Amino acid sequence: RVFTAQQLLDLPGATMVLRMDSWRRPEPDLFPNFMTALVTLMSIALVTVLFMLGHDTRRRLRVEEDLADALAFRKAMEDSLVTGLRARDLQGRTTYVNPAFCQMVGFGPEELLFSGPPAPYWPPEMADDYRKRQEVRLAGGNSPPREGFESVFMRKDGTRFPVLIIEAPLINAQGLQTGWMSAVLDISEQRRVEELSRASQERLQATARLATVGEMASLLSHELNQPLAAIASYANGSMNLLRDAPAPAPDLRVAMTRIAEQAERAGRVIKSVHDFVRRRDQAREAVHPKALVEAVLPLVNLQARKLGVRVELRIPEGLPRVLCDRTMVEQVLLNLARNAMQAMDEA
């Protein structure tokens, strides 16, 4: 193809026609000129860059979504934990707390984060001990036991509660320690259960001791009944001999009478102890209230004399019989009387 250009030139007195024809040459096989090739290459490069940019953008979006899912999963786990988590740097400042720890101590994250010692949840009376322990721990001079250690924290309202703390060092990607991570457990309920178990164990031991004492009391009462019966028998025999004597001394008769009375009284006390502590099956029977009171009266009088208390009986006549387990009711009456005398003595 030949390119032609024509231009008219106005000269004084004449008009000139300027005509230009291009040199005829063979057309190129691929591109007509250099500019066309350059534009084509740039277009291809632009399309390639746009494709790579779109691929990278999609990859970044997938990574961001995965990261968001991982963060959401981690936060959900932290929020669902009942164990308090606390992180501290090497200066002792709190750098992280989870919701369980905040709920445990009653302080918000804004009150705990980046706060140095003393921490708000340290009891004032123990702050010095905690500060010294933390200084030793942060200096690396005392590694925490793997099973943890017990301590006491203070809630925002001032109440103290026991905790179990398990600590481990925080190591970064370069292998350097950046602080300490602590898992904190509130063991108040565990302590309460332990106290209940201990109290129950003590009651069982006391019951076992009482059973042993009861067996010994039953054995002693059985062994003492015979000597007391013999003493009473000898006293009564001596009184009969004195009655037949021509002129017995009055003081001797009084002494023998009191020996017999005291022997009978000791026998009644021992019988009451034996009936009180002996083992038997629960059985109900119709008993007069006066008989119930008189059965425990010797034991009540023993403690009454010890405490300087005078016991008076005022039982109305004509009371109906009650259907009850006699031994259990007697135990109740004895406990009530003892508690009343102890209260009077303390007052």
C-alpha positions as CSV (number, residue, x, y, z in Angstrom):
1,R,0.0,0.0,0.0
2,V,1.2,3.6,-0.9
3,F,0.5,6.6,1.3
4,T,-0.1,9.9,-0.5
5,A,-0.3,13.5,0.8
6,Q,-1.1,16.7,-1.1
7,Q,-0.9,20.4,0.0
8,L,-1.7,23.7,-1.9
9,L,0.7,26.6,-1.5
10,D,-0.4,30.2,-2.4
11,L,2.5,32.1,-3.8
12,P,2.5,35.7,-5.2
13,G,1.2,35.4,-8.7
14,A,0.9,31.7,-8.7
15,T,-0.4,28.6,-6.9
16,M,1.8,25.6,-6.2
17,V,0.6,22.0,-5.6
18,L,2.9,20.0,-3.2
19,R,2.4,16.3,-3.5
20,M,4.2,13.6,-1.5
21,D,4.1,9.8,-2.1
22,S,5.5,7.2,0.3
23,W,8.1,4.7,-0.7
24,R,6.5,1.5,-1.7
25,R,7.9,-1.5,0.3
26,P,6.7,-4.9,1.4
27,E,4.2,-5.0,4.4
28,P,5.5,-6.5,7.6
29,D,4.4,-10.1,8.4
30,L,3.5,-9.6,12.0
31,F,3.2,-6.0,13.1
32,P,2.8,-3.0,10.8
33,N,5.0,-0.9,13.0
34,F,6.9,-0.7,16.4
35,M,4.1,1.1,18.3
36,T,1.6,-1.5,17.5
37,A,3.9,-4.2,18.9
38,L,4.6,-2.1,22.0
39,V,0.9,-1.6,22.7
40,T,0.2,-5.3,22.2
41,L,3.0,-6.3,24.7
42,M,1.8,-3.8,27.3
43,S,-1.8,-5.1,26.9
44,I,-0.6,-8.7,27.4
45,A,1.4,-7.6,30.5
46,L,-1.5,-5.7,31.9
47,V,-3.8,-8.7,31.5
48,T,-1.2,-10.9,33.2
49,V,-0.8,-8.5,36.1
50,L,-4.5,-8.2,36.6
51,F,-4.9,-12.0,36.6
52,M,-2.1,-12.4,39.1
53,L,-3.5,-9.5,41.2
54,G,-6.9,-11.1,41.3
55,H,-5.4,-14.5,42.3
56,D,-3.4,-12.8,45.1
57,T,-6.5,-10.9,46.3
58,R,-8.5,-14.1,46.4
59,R,-5.7,-15.9,48.3
60,R,-5.4,-13.0,50.8
61,L,-9.2,-13.0,51.3
62,R,-9.1,-16.8,52.1
63,V,-6.2,-16.2,54.5
64,E,-8.0,-13.4,56.2
65,E,-11.2,-15.5,56.5
66,D,-9.2,-18.4,58.0
67,L,-7.5,-16.0,60.4
68,A,-10.8,-14.5,61.4
69,D,-12.3,-18.0,62.0
70,A,-9.2,-18.9,64.0
71,L,-9.5,-15.8,66.1
72,A,-13.3,-16.3,66.6
73,F,-12.7,-19.9,67.6
74,R,-9.9,-18.9,70.1
75,K,-12.1,-16.2,71.6
76,A,-15.0,-18.6,71.9
77,M,-12.8,-21.1,73.7
78,E,-11.4,-18.4,76.0
79,D,-14.9,-17.1,76.8
80,S,-16.2,-20.6,77.5
81,L,-13.3,-21.5,79.9
82,V,-14.0,-21.6,83.6
83,T,-10.3,-21.4,84.3
84,G,-8.9,-18.0,84.7
85,L,-6.0,-17.1,82.4
86,R,-3.4,-14.4,83.1
87,A,-0.3,-13.4,81.3
88,R,2.5,-11.2,82.7
89,D,5.6,-9.7,81.1
90,L,9.1,-9.8,82.6
91,Q,8.4,-6.6,84.5
92,G,5.4,-8.1,86.3
93,R,2.8,-6.2,84.4
94,T,-0.4,-8.0,83.4
95,T,-0.7,-8.2,79.6
96,Y,-3.7,-10.5,79.2
97,V,-6.7,-11.7,81.2
98,N,-9.6,-13.8,80.0
99,P,-13.3,-13.2,80.9
100,A,-13.2,-16.1,83.5
101,F,-10.4,-14.4,85.4
102,C,-12.2,-11.0,85.4
103,Q,-15.3,-12.7,86.6
104,M,-13.3,-14.5,89.3
105,V,-11.8,-11.4,90.8
106,G,-14.6,-9.0,90.0
107,F,-12.3,-6.5,88.1
108,G,-12.7,-5.5,84.5
109,P,-9.9,-5.9,81.9
110,E,-9.3,-2.1,81.9
111,E,-8.5,-2.3,85.6
112,L,-6.1,-5.2,85.3
113,L,-4.2,-4.8,82.0
114,F,-0.8,-3.3,82.2
115,S,-1.1,-2.8,85.9
116,G,2.1,-3.5,87.9
117,P,2.4,-4.8,91.4
118,P,0.6,-4.7,93.7
119,A,-2.2,-6.2,91.7
120,P,-5.8,-5.1,92.6
121,Y,-6.7,-8.6,93.6
122,W,-3.9,-9.0,96.1
123,P,-5.0,-8.9,99.7
124,P,-3.3,-5.9,101.4
125,E,-2.1,-8.0,104.3
126,M,-0.3,-10.4,101.9
127,A,0.9,-7.8,99.3
128,D,4.5,-7.9,100.5
129,D,4.8,-11.6,100.4
130,Y,3.3,-11.7,96.9
131,R,5.6,-9.0,95.7
132,K,8.7,-10.8,96.9
133,R,7.5,-14.1,95.4
134,Q,6.9,-12.4,92.1
135,E,10.3,-10.7,92.1
136,V,12.0,-14.1,92.7
137,R,9.8,-15.8,90.0
138,L,10.4,-13.1,87.4
139,A,14.1,-13.2,88.1
140,G,14.2,-16.9,87.3
141,G,15.3,-17.9,90.7
142,N,12.4,-20.1,91.6
143,S,10.6,-22.2,89.1
144,P,6.9,-22.9,89.9
145,P,5.9,-26.5,90.7
146,R,4.3,-28.3,87.8
147,E,1.3,-29.3,90.0
148,G,0.8,-25.6,90.9
149,F,0.6,-23.9,94.2
150,E,-2.2,-22.5,96.4
151,S,-2.7,-18.8,97.2
152,V,-5.4,-16.4,98.2
153,F,-6.9,-13.7,96.0
154,M,-9.3,-10.8,96.9
155,R,-12.4,-9.9,95.0
156,K,-13.4,-6.4,94.3
157,D,-15.9,-6.5,97.2
158,G,-13.1,-7.4,99.6
159,T,-13.9,-11.1,100.1
160,R,-11.0,-13.5,100.1
161,F,-11.0,-16.9,98.3
162,P,-8.5,-19.6,97.8
163,V,-7.0,-20.3,94.3
164,L,-4.8,-22.9,92.7
165,I,-2.2,-21.3,90.3
166,I,-0.4,-23.2,87.6
167,E,2.3,-21.2,85.8
168,A,4.5,-21.8,82.7
169,P,7.0,-19.5,80.9
170,L,5.9,-17.6,77.7
171,I,8.4,-18.3,74.9
172,N,8.3,-16.3,71.6
173,A,9.2,-17.4,68.1
174,Q,12.9,-16.7,68.7
175,G,13.0,-19.0,71.7
176,L,13.2,-16.2,74.3
177,Q,11.1,-15.9,77.4
178,T,8.8,-12.9,77.3
179,G,6.9,-13.5,80.5
180,W,4.7,-16.0,82.4
181,M,1.3,-17.5,81.7
182,S,-0.9,-18.5,84.6
183,A,-4.0,-20.7,84.9
184,V,-6.0,-19.8,88.0
185,L,-8.6,-22.1,89.5
186,D,-11.1,-21.0,92.2
187,I,-11.0,-23.8,94.8
188,S,-13.5,-22.3,97.2
189,E,-16.1,-25.1,96.5
190,Q,-13.4,-27.7,96.8
191,R,-12.3,-26.4,100.2
192,R,-16.0,-26.3,101.3
193,V,-16.4,-30.0,100.3
194,E,-13.2,-30.8,102.1
195,E,-14.4,-29.1,105.2
196,L,-17.7,-30.9,105.1
197,S,-15.9,-34.2,104.6
198,R,-13.5,-33.5,107.4
199,A,-16.4,-32.5,109.7
200,S,-18.3,-35.7,108.7
201,Q,-15.1,-37.7,109.4
202,E,-14.8,-36.1,112.8
203,R,-18.4,-36.9,113.6
204,L,-17.9,-40.5,112.6
205,Q,-14.8,-40.7,114.8
206,A,-16.7,-39.1,117.7
207,T,-19.5,-41.6,117.2
208,A,-17.0,-44.5,117.2
209,R,-15.5,-43.1,120.4
210,L,-18.9,-42.8,121.9
211,A,-19.7,-46.4,121.0
212,T,-16.4,-47.5,122.6
213,V,-17.2,-45.5,125.7
214,G,-20.7,-47.0,125.8
215,E,-19.3,-50.5,125.6
216,M,-16.8,-49.6,128.4
217,A,-19.6,-48.0,130.5
218,S,-21.8,-51.1,130.0
219,L,-18.9,-53.3,131.1
220,L,-18.1,-51.2,134.1
221,S,-21.7,-51.0,135.2
222,H,-21.9,-54.8,135.0
223,E,-18.7,-55.2,137.0
224,L,-19.7,-52.6,139.7
225,N,-23.2,-53.8,140.2
226,Q,-22.1,-56.8,142.2
227,P,-19.8,-55.0,144.6
228,L,-22.4,-52.3,145.2
229,A,-25.0,-55.0,145.8
230,A,-22.7,-56.6,148.3
231,I,-22.0,-53.3,150.1
232,A,-25.8,-52.6,150.3
233,S,-26.3,-56.2,151.6
234,Y,-23.6,-55.9,154.2
235,A,-24.9,-52.4,155.3
236,N,-28.4,-53.7,155.8
237,G,-27.1,-56.8,157.7
238,S,-25.1,-54.5,159.9
239,M,-28.1,-52.4,160.6
240,N,-30.1,-55.5,161.6
241,L,-27.3,-56.5,164.0
242,L,-27.2,-53.0,165.4
243,R,-30.9,-53.1,165.9
244,D,-30.6,-56.3,168.0
245,A,-27.6,-55.0,170.0
246,P,-28.3,-53.9,173.6
247,A,-27.0,-50.3,173.2
248,P,-25.6,-49.5,169.7
249,A,-23.9,-46.1,169.2
250,P,-26.3,-43.6,167.5
251,D,-23.5,-42.4,165.1
252,L,-22.8,-45.9,164.0
253,R,-26.5,-46.5,163.1
254,V,-26.6,-43.3,161.1
255,A,-23.3,-44.1,159.3
256,M,-24.6,-47.6,158.3
257,T,-27.9,-46.1,157.1
258,R,-26.0,-43.7,154.9
259,I,-23.8,-46.4,153.6
260,A,-26.8,-48.4,152.5
261,E,-28.5,-45.3,150.9
262,Q,-25.4,-44.3,149.0
263,A,-24.9,-47.9,147.8
264,E,-28.5,-48.0,146.5
265,R,-28.0,-44.6,144.9
266,A,-24.8,-45.7,143.2
267,G,-26.6,-48.7,141.9
268,R,-29.4,-46.6,140.4
269,V,-26.8,-44.3,138.7
270,I,-25.0,-47.3,137.2
271,K,-28.3,-48.9,136.1
272,S,-29.2,-45.6,134.4
273,V,-25.8,-45.5,132.6
274,H,-26.2,-49.1,131.5
275,D,-29.7,-48.5,130.2
276,F,-28.6,-45.4,128.4
277,V,-25.6,-46.8,126.5
278,R,-26.7,-50.3,125.8
279,R,-27.4,-51.3,122.2
280,R,-30.8,-52.5,121.3
281,D,-33.3,-52.4,118.5
282,Q,-35.6,-49.4,118.3
283,A,-38.9,-50.3,120.0
284,R,-41.9,-48.1,120.9
285,E,-43.8,-48.6,124.1
286,A,-46.3,-46.7,126.2
287,V,-44.4,-45.0,129.0
288,H,-45.5,-42.5,131.6
289,P,-43.7,-39.1,131.3
290,K,-42.7,-39.3,135.0
291,A,-40.9,-42.6,134.4
292,L,-38.9,-41.1,131.5
293,V,-37.8,-38.1,133.7
294,E,-36.9,-40.3,136.7
295,A,-34.8,-42.6,134.5
296,V,-32.4,-39.8,133.5
297,L,-32.6,-37.9,136.8
298,P,-29.5,-39.6,138.4
299,L,-27.4,-38.6,135.4
300,V,-28.8,-35.1,135.5
301,N,-28.1,-34.8,139.2
302,L,-24.4,-35.8,138.7
303,Q,-23.7,-32.9,136.3
304,A,-26.0,-30.6,138.4
305,R,-23.8,-31.0,141.5
306,K,-20.7,-30.5,139.4
307,L,-22.0,-27.1,138.1
308,G,-23.7,-26.1,141.3
309,V,-27.2,-26.3,139.9
310,R,-30.3,-27.4,141.8
311,V,-32.8,-29.6,139.9
312,E,-36.5,-29.4,140.7
313,L,-39.1,-31.8,139.3
314,R,-42.6,-30.4,138.7
315,I,-44.6,-33.1,136.9
316,P,-48.4,-32.7,136.9
317,E,-50.5,-35.7,137.9
318,G,-52.7,-37.5,135.5
319,L,-50.6,-37.2,132.4
320,P,-51.3,-39.8,129.8
321,R,-48.8,-42.3,128.7
322,V,-46.8,-41.6,125.5
323,L,-45.9,-44.1,122.8
324,C,-42.2,-43.7,122.1
325,D,-38.8,-45.3,122.0
326,R,-37.9,-44.9,125.6
327,T,-34.1,-44.9,125.2
328,M,-34.2,-42.2,122.4
329,V,-36.5,-39.9,124.4
330,E,-34.3,-40.3,127.5
331,Q,-31.3,-39.3,125.4
332,V,-33.2,-36.2,124.2
333,L,-34.2,-35.3,127.8
334,L,-30.6,-35.8,129.0
335,N,-29.2,-33.6,126.2
336,L,-31.7,-30.8,126.9
337,A,-31.0,-30.8,130.6
338,R,-27.2,-30.8,130.0
339,N,-27.5,-27.9,127.4
340,A,-29.6,-25.9,129.8
341,M,-27.2,-26.4,132.7
342,Q,-24.2,-25.5,130.5
343,A,-26.0,-22.3,129.3
344,M,-26.8,-21.3,132.9
345,D,-23.1,-21.9,133.9
346,E,-21.9,-19.7,131.0
347,A,-24.4,-17.0,131.8
